[in-house]
Amino acid sequence: MRRTNIVPAKSVTVAGIAASLMLGIAGVALSPAPAKAVVYCTYVGYPQGCVARAGVVLRPRPVARAAVRHNAGGNLNGGVNRVGVRR
């Protein structure tokens, strides 16, 4: 039997380390810089640190209301519609 010529393990290891170093350097070099975007206000002081646009009237942020339960006490039988009360 003839043995085929296989690439030595040392050169594969060196190539893997070189590839990982190049990917690491590329990741650092191509990382995005912090954005210098302007966030405009939708309400007075919301979002935090926003900038008001010229000519826009800002209103106070609406107050969240409590959730309303529709048909409170209904659907006690788990959604199965039968005639009469079954408990």
N, CA, C and O atoms as CSV, one atom per row, in Angstrom:
chain,resi,resn,atom,element,x,y,z
A,1,MET,N,N,0.822,-1.184,0.000
A,1,MET,CA,C,0.000,0.000,0.000
A,1,MET,C,C,0.869,1.251,0.000
A,1,MET,O,O,1.899,1.330,0.668
A,2,ARG,N,N,0.421,2.190,-0.753
A,2,ARG,CA,C,1.141,3.455,-0.815
A,2,ARG,C,C,0.521,4.456,0.131
A,2,ARG,O,O,-0.701,4.577,0.215
A,3,ARG,N,N,1.331,5.139,0.809
A,3,ARG,CA,C,0.841,6.178,1.708
A,3,ARG,C,C,0.791,7.494,0.943
A,3,ARG,O,O,1.763,7.901,0.308
A,4,THR,N,N,-0.371,8.153,1.020
A,4,THR,CA,C,-0.501,9.427,0.326
A,4,THR,C,C,0.208,10.518,1.110
A,4,THR,O,O,0.405,10.396,2.319
A,5,ASN,N,N,0.578,11.553,0.441
A,5,ASN,CA,C,1.288,12.651,1.072
A,5,ASN,C,C,0.273,13.532,1.804
A,5,ASN,O,O,-0.515,14.220,1.156
A,6,ILE,N,N,0.275,13.525,3.138
A,6,ILE,CA,C,-0.654,14.289,3.964
A,6,ILE,C,C,0.063,15.532,4.478
A,6,ILE,O,O,1.258,15.490,4.771
A,7,VAL,N,N,-0.657,16.617,4.586
A,7,VAL,CA,C,-0.089,17.868,5.073
A,7,VAL,C,C,0.239,17.678,6.552
A,7,VAL,O,O,-0.595,17.170,7.301
A,8,PRO,N,N,1.414,18.068,6.981
A,8,PRO,CA,C,1.791,17.901,8.382
A,8,PRO,C,C,0.886,18.711,9.312
A,8,PRO,O,O,0.402,19.782,8.945
A,9,ALA,N,N,0.666,18.191,10.503
A,9,ALA,CA,C,-0.226,18.826,11.475
A,9,ALA,C,C,0.303,20.180,11.916
A,9,ALA,O,O,-0.483,21.074,12.230
A,10,LYS,N,N,1.619,20.349,11.945
A,10,LYS,CA,C,2.189,21.614,12.386
A,10,LYS,C,C,1.824,22.752,11.442
A,10,LYS,O,O,1.500,23.849,11.898
A,11,SER,N,N,1.871,22.510,10.142
A,11,SER,CA,C,1.548,23.577,9.196
A,11,SER,C,C,0.056,23.907,9.225
A,11,SER,O,O,-0.328,25.055,9.003
A,12,VAL,N,N,-0.794,22.898,9.501
A,12,VAL,CA,C,-2.243,23.156,9.616
A,12,VAL,C,C,-2.508,24.018,10.838
A,12,VAL,O,O,-3.325,24.938,10.788
A,13,THR,N,N,-1.817,23.720,11.942
A,13,THR,CA,C,-1.988,24.502,13.170
A,13,THR,C,C,-1.535,25.942,12.967
A,13,THR,O,O,-2.215,26.875,13.396
A,14,VAL,N,N,-0.411,26.124,12.328
A,14,VAL,CA,C,0.103,27.481,12.079
A,14,VAL,C,C,-0.853,28.243,11.170
A,14,VAL,O,O,-1.096,29.432,11.379
A,15,ALA,N,N,-1.393,27.569,10.169
A,15,ALA,CA,C,-2.342,28.230,9.262
A,15,ALA,C,C,-3.621,28.615,10.008
A,15,ALA,O,O,-4.179,29.683,9.758
A,16,GLY,N,N,-4.090,27.764,10.916
A,16,GLY,CA,C,-5.293,28.081,11.697
A,16,GLY,C,C,-5.077,29.266,12.610
A,16,GLY,O,O,-5.943,30.133,12.728
A,17,ILE,N,N,-3.912,29.305,13.263
A,17,ILE,CA,C,-3.619,30.435,14.145
A,17,ILE,C,C,-3.493,31.723,13.342
A,17,ILE,O,O,-3.965,32.773,13.780
A,18,ALA,N,N,-2.866,31.655,12.179
A,18,ALA,CA,C,-2.721,32.847,11.332
A,18,ALA,C,C,-4.088,33.342,10.856
A,18,ALA,O,O,-4.340,34.547,10.823
A,19,ALA,N,N,-4.963,32.414,10.491
A,19,ALA,CA,C,-6.294,32.808,10.033
A,19,ALA,C,C,-7.091,33.447,11.164
A,19,ALA,O,O,-7.784,34.441,10.944
A,20,SER,N,N,-7.002,32.891,12.369
A,20,SER,CA,C,-7.746,33.470,13.485
A,20,SER,C,C,-7.202,34.847,13.860
A,20,SER,O,O,-7.973,35.736,14.219
A,21,LEU,N,N,-5.885,35.033,13.783
A,21,LEU,CA,C,-5.320,36.356,14.049
A,21,LEU,C,C,-5.777,37.378,13.015
A,21,LEU,O,O,-6.087,38.518,13.362
A,22,MET,N,N,-5.819,36.978,11.756
A,22,MET,CA,C,-6.261,37.911,10.710
A,22,MET,C,C,-7.732,38.269,10.886
A,22,MET,O,O,-8.117,39.420,10.680
A,23,LEU,N,N,-8.560,37.292,11.264
A,23,LEU,CA,C,-9.969,37.595,11.509
A,23,LEU,C,C,-10.122,38.519,12.717
A,23,LEU,O,O,-10.965,39.416,12.704
A,24,GLY,N,N,-9.323,38.310,13.749
A,24,GLY,CA,C,-9.383,39.185,14.917
A,24,GLY,C,C,-8.988,40.606,14.598
A,24,GLY,O,O,-9.637,41.552,15.045
A,25,ILE,N,N,-7.925,40.764,13.827
A,25,ILE,CA,C,-7.478,42.108,13.436
A,25,ILE,C,C,-8.520,42.786,12.549
A,25,ILE,O,O,-8.773,43.983,12.685
A,26,ALA,N,N,-9.121,42.016,11.641
A,26,ALA,CA,C,-10.162,42.589,10.784
A,26,ALA,C,C,-11.377,43.001,11.598
A,26,ALA,O,O,-11.998,44.022,11.300
A,27,GLY,N,N,-11.726,42.230,12.615
A,27,GLY,CA,C,-12.865,42.584,13.472
A,27,GLY,C,C,-12.631,43.866,14.233
A,27,GLY,O,O,-13.543,44.679,14.376
A,28,VAL,N,N,-11.419,44.058,14.723
A,28,VAL,CA,C,-11.101,45.290,15.448
A,28,VAL,C,C,-11.041,46.482,14.502
A,28,VAL,O,O,-11.507,47.571,14.836
A,29,ALA,N,N,-10.468,46.274,13.327
A,29,ALA,CA,C,-10.312,47.372,12.376
A,29,ALA,C,C,-11.648,47.810,11.781
A,29,ALA,O,O,-11.835,48.989,11.483
A,30,LEU,N,N,-12.566,46.884,11.609
A,30,LEU,CA,C,-13.840,47.205,10.975
A,30,LEU,C,C,-14.974,47.408,11.966
A,30,LEU,O,O,-16.132,47.480,11.555
A,31,SER,N,N,-14.678,47.502,13.259
A,31,SER,CA,C,-15.735,47.700,14.243
A,31,SER,C,C,-16.348,49.087,14.052
A,31,SER,O,O,-15.637,50.049,13.764
A,32,PRO,N,N,-17.661,49.186,14.213
A,32,PRO,CA,C,-18.314,50.474,13.971
A,32,PRO,C,C,-17.963,51.505,15.045
A,32,PRO,O,O,-17.799,51.177,16.220
A,33,ALA,N,N,-17.856,52.730,14.615
A,33,ALA,CA,C,-17.597,53.838,15.533
A,33,ALA,C,C,-18.918,54.253,16.177
A,33,ALA,O,O,-19.978,54.005,15.603
A,34,PRO,N,N,-18.881,54.867,17.336
A,34,PRO,CA,C,-20.123,55.307,17.962
A,34,PRO,C,C,-20.860,56.313,17.075
A,34,PRO,O,O,-20.255,57.213,16.493
A,35,ALA,N,N,-22.150,56.140,16.990
A,35,ALA,CA,C,-22.960,57.012,16.140
A,35,ALA,C,C,-23.144,58.371,16.814
A,35,ALA,O,O,-23.319,58.461,18.029
A,36,LYS,N,N,-23.102,59.395,16.019
A,36,LYS,CA,C,-23.323,60.748,16.532
A,36,LYS,C,C,-24.672,61.238,16.028
A,36,LYS,O,O,-24.789,62.305,15.426
A,37,ALA,N,N,-25.698,60.413,16.297
A,37,ALA,CA,C,-27.039,60.724,15.808
A,37,ALA,C,C,-27.761,61.657,16.782
A,37,ALA,O,O,-27.461,61.688,17.976
A,38,VAL,N,N,-28.704,62.402,16.251
A,38,VAL,CA,C,-29.526,63.289,17.055
A,38,VAL,C,C,-30.877,62.618,17.251
A,38,VAL,O,O,-31.506,62.186,16.286
A,39,VAL,N,N,-31.323,62.530,18.506
A,39,VAL,CA,C,-32.622,61.944,18.822
A,39,VAL,C,C,-33.577,63.089,19.119
A,39,VAL,O,O,-33.353,63.879,20.036
A,40,TYR,N,N,-34.637,63.168,18.337
A,40,TYR,CA,C,-35.609,64.242,18.519
A,40,TYR,C,C,-36.693,63.819,19.502
A,40,TYR,O,O,-37.048,62.643,19.587
A,41,CYS,N,N,-37.214,64.796,20.242
A,41,CYS,CA,C,-38.234,64.529,21.262
A,41,CYS,C,C,-39.573,64.201,20.603
A,41,CYS,O,O,-39.958,64.813,19.607
A,42,THR,N,N,-40.271,63.227,21.178
A,42,THR,CA,C,-41.637,62.943,20.746
A,42,THR,C,C,-42.634,63.570,21.709
A,42,THR,O,O,-43.725,63.975,21.307
A,43,TYR,N,N,-42.256,63.649,22.976
A,43,TYR,CA,C,-43.038,64.342,23.999
A,43,TYR,C,C,-42.069,65.199,24.802
A,43,TYR,O,O,-40.864,65.175,24.549
A,44,VAL,N,N,-42.575,65.944,25.749
A,44,VAL,CA,C,-41.723,66.796,26.571
A,44,VAL,C,C,-40.787,65.900,27.389
A,44,VAL,O,O,-41.246,65.139,28.240
A,45,GLY,N,N,-39.487,65.989,27.134
A,45,GLY,CA,C,-38.502,65.228,27.887
A,45,GLY,C,C,-38.464,63.743,27.592
A,45,GLY,O,O,-37.868,62.988,28.359
A,46,TYR,N,N,-39.083,63.297,26.504
A,46,TYR,CA,C,-39.074,61.862,26.167
A,46,TYR,C,C,-38.635,61.697,24.735
A,46,TYR,O,O,-39.213,62.357,23.871
A,47,PRO,N,N,-37.686,60.894,24.420
A,47,PRO,CA,C,-36.812,60.106,25.289
A,47,PRO,C,C,-35.795,60.970,26.004
A,47,PRO,O,O,-35.621,62.142,25.671
A,48,GLN,N,N,-35.129,60.396,26.978
A,48,GLN,CA,C,-34.191,61.131,27.821
A,48,GLN,C,C,-33.066,61.714,26.984
A,48,GLN,O,O,-32.482,61.016,26.156
A,49,GLY,N,N,-32.762,62.973,27.190
A,49,GLY,CA,C,-31.656,63.625,26.491
A,49,GLY,C,C,-31.965,63.958,25.048
A,49,GLY,O,O,-31.046,64.057,24.236
A,50,CYS,N,N,-33.235,64.135,24.701
A,50,CYS,CA,C,-33.610,64.396,23.318
A,50,CYS,C,C,-33.445,65.877,22.981
A,50,CYS,O,O,-33.257,66.711,23.867
A,51,VAL,N,N,-33.518,66.185,21.691
A,51,VAL,CA,C,-33.388,67.549,21.192
A,51,VAL,C,C,-34.715,67.934,20.542
A,51,VAL,O,O,-35.243,67.191,19.715
A,52,ALA,N,N,-35.245,69.081,20.912
A,52,ALA,CA,C,-36.517,69.533,20.347
A,52,ALA,C,C,-36.283,70.147,18.976
A,52,ALA,O,O,-35.358,70.937,18.788
A,53,ARG,N,N,-37.131,69.776,18.015
A,53,ARG,CA,C,-37.036,70.366,16.678
A,53,ARG,C,C,-37.641,71.762,16.688
A,53,ARG,O,O,-38.529,72.065,17.486
A,54,ALA,N,N,-37.156,72.588,15.808
A,54,ALA,CA,C,-37.679,73.946,15.706
A,54,ALA,C,C,-39.062,73.899,15.067
A,54,ALA,O,O,-39.263,73.224,14.058
A,55,GLY,N,N,-40.000,74.609,15.652
A,55,GLY,CA,C,-41.336,74.713,15.085
A,55,GLY,C,C,-42.281,73.586,15.460
A,55,GLY,O,O,-43.422,73.580,14.999
A,56,VAL,N,N,-41.854,72.635,16.274
A,56,VAL,CA,C,-42.715,71.525,16.678
A,56,VAL,C,C,-43.198,71.786,18.092
A,56,VAL,O,O,-42.405,72.074,18.987
A,57,VAL,N,N,-44.524,71.682,18.288
A,57,VAL,CA,C,-45.099,71.877,19.610
A,57,VAL,C,C,-45.092,70.538,20.334
A,57,VAL,O,O,-45.701,69.572,19.874
A,58,LEU,N,N,-44.405,70.485,21.464
A,58,LEU,CA,C,-44.348,69.247,22.248
A,58,LEU,C,C,-45.411,69.254,23.316
A,58,LEU,O,O,-45.627,70.262,23.989
A,59,ARG,N,N,-46.074,68.126,23.469
A,59,ARG,CA,C,-47.113,67.974,24.473
A,59,ARG,C,C,-46.622,67.021,25.555
A,59,ARG,O,O,-45.702,66.238,25.318
A,60,PRO,N,N,-47.227,67.079,26.742
A,60,PRO,CA,C,-46.837,66.124,27.783
A,60,PRO,C,C,-47.174,64.694,27.358
A,60,PRO,O,O,-48.115,64.457,26.600
A,61,ARG,N,N,-46.412,63.787,27.848
A,61,ARG,CA,C,-46.610,62.373,27.519
A,61,ARG,C,C,-47.916,61.876,28.130
A,61,ARG,O,O,-48.209,62.187,29.285
A,62,PRO,N,N,-48.710,61.106,27.373
A,62,PRO,CA,C,-49.977,60.623,27.923
A,62,PRO,C,C,-49.733,59.659,29.087
A,62,PRO,O,O,-48.745,58.926,29.122
A,63,VAL,N,N,-50.664,59.688,30.031
A,63,VAL,CA,C,-50.564,58.844,31.216
A,63,VAL,C,C,-51.168,57.485,30.892
A,63,VAL,O,O,-52.247,57.407,30.305
A,64,ALA,N,N,-50.484,56.428,31.267
A,64,ALA,CA,C,-51.003,55.081,31.033
A,64,ALA,C,C,-52.190,54.831,31.954
A,64,ALA,O,O,-52.155,55.153,33.141
A,65,ARG,N,N,-53.242,54.251,31.381
A,65,ARG,CA,C,-54.442,53.942,32.155
A,65,ARG,C,C,-54.443,52.479,32.546
A,65,ARG,O,O,-53.758,51.658,31.936
A,66,ALA,N,N,-55.219,52.163,33.570
A,66,ALA,CA,C,-55.327,50.770,34.026
A,66,ALA,C,C,-56.031,49.945,32.958
A,66,ALA,O,O,-56.882,50.448,32.225
A,67,ALA,N,N,-55.671,48.700,32.885
A,67,ALA,CA,C,-56.282,47.802,31.906
A,67,ALA,C,C,-57.752,47.594,32.246
A,67,ALA,O,O,-58.116,47.467,33.415
A,68,VAL,N,N,-58.583,47.560,31.226
A,68,VAL,CA,C,-60.023,47.375,31.411
A,68,VAL,C,C,-60.369,45.927,31.095
A,68,VAL,O,O,-60.016,45.410,30.035
A,69,ARG,N,N,-61.059,45.281,32.022
A,69,ARG,CA,C,-61.481,43.902,31.799
A,69,ARG,C,C,-62.862,43.923,31.167
A,69,ARG,O,O,-63.820,44.409,31.770
A,70,HIS,N,N,-62.962,43.407,29.980
A,70,HIS,CA,C,-64.257,43.295,29.326
A,70,HIS,C,C,-64.906,41.988,29.745
A,70,HIS,O,O,-64.226,40.968,29.864
A,71,ASN,N,N,-66.197,42.005,29.968
A,71,ASN,CA,C,-66.958,40.823,30.346
A,71,ASN,C,C,-66.380,40.214,31.624
A,71,ASN,O,O,-66.103,39.016,31.677
A,72,ALA,N,N,-66.202,41.043,32.647
A,72,ALA,CA,C,-65.647,40.554,33.909
A,72,ALA,C,C,-66.603,39.538,34.514
A,72,ALA,O,O,-67.792,39.811,34.673
A,73,GLY,N,N,-66.093,38.398,34.842
A,73,GLY,CA,C,-66.915,37.347,35.427
A,73,GLY,C,C,-67.488,36.412,34.383
A,73,GLY,O,O,-68.078,35.391,34.735
A,74,GLY,N,N,-67.330,36.733,33.108
A,74,GLY,CA,C,-67.839,35.868,32.060
A,74,GLY,C,C,-66.824,34.810,31.675
A,74,GLY,O,O,-65.679,34.864,32.125
A,75,ASN,N,N,-67.207,33.876,30.876
A,75,ASN,CA,C,-66.343,32.818,30.368
A,75,ASN,C,C,-65.762,31.980,31.504
A,75,ASN,O,O,-64.577,31.647,31.497
A,76,LEU,N,N,-66.590,31.649,32.459
A,76,LEU,CA,C,-66.115,30.864,33.595
A,76,LEU,C,C,-65.940,29.397,33.239
A,76,LEU,O,O,-65.202,28.684,33.918
A,77,ASN,N,N,-66.599,28.936,32.197
A,77,ASN,CA,C,-66.525,27.518,31.852
A,77,ASN,C,C,-65.399,27.218,30.871
A,77,ASN,O,O,-65.403,26.141,30.275
A,78,GLY,N,N,-64.456,28.095,30.677
A,78,GLY,CA,C,-63.295,27.827,29.856
A,78,GLY,C,C,-63.547,27.980,28.364
A,78,GLY,O,O,-62.787,27.438,27.563
A,79,GLY,N,N,-64.562,28.680,27.977
A,79,GLY,CA,C,-64.797,28.940,26.574
A,79,GLY,C,C,-65.687,27.924,25.880
A,79,GLY,O,O,-65.880,28.004,24.667
A,80,VAL,N,N,-66.241,26.956,26.635
A,80,VAL,CA,C,-67.156,25.975,26.049
A,80,VAL,C,C,-68.562,26.521,26.203
A,80,VAL,O,O,-69.044,26.730,27.316
A,81,ASN,N,N,-69.210,26.748,25.076
A,81,ASN,CA,C,-70.540,27.344,25.116
A,81,ASN,C,C,-71.588,26.244,25.254
A,81,ASN,O,O,-71.850,25.486,24.320
A,82,ARG,N,N,-72.172,26.182,26.433
A,82,ARG,CA,C,-73.246,25.239,26.714
A,82,ARG,C,C,-74.421,26.014,27.253
A,82,ARG,O,O,-74.280,27.128,27.757
A,83,VAL,N,N,-75.557,25.417,27.141
A,83,VAL,CA,C,-76.772,26.050,27.675
A,83,VAL,C,C,-76.776,25.850,29.184
A,83,VAL,O,O,-76.538,24.747,29.676
A,84,GLY,N,N,-77.043,26.904,29.898
A,84,GLY,CA,C,-77.134,26.815,31.363
A,84,GLY,C,C,-75.789,26.983,32.027
A,84,GLY,O,O,-74.745,27.023,31.376
A,85,VAL,N,N,-75.845,27.081,33.356
A,85,VAL,CA,C,-74.644,27.288,34.160
A,85,VAL,C,C,-74.094,25.933,34.554
A,85,VAL,O,O,-74.829,25.115,35.106
A,86,ARG,N,N,-72.850,25.674,34.294
A,86,ARG,CA,C,-72.195,24.429,34.696
A,86,ARG,C,C,-70.902,24.802,35.418
A,86,ARG,O,O,-70.008,25.422,34.842
A,87,ARG,N,N,-70.824,24.424,36.655
A,87,ARG,CA,C,-69.617,24.752,37.435
A,87,ARG,C,C,-69.050,23.534,38.084
A,87,ARG,O,O,-68.037,23.619,38.778
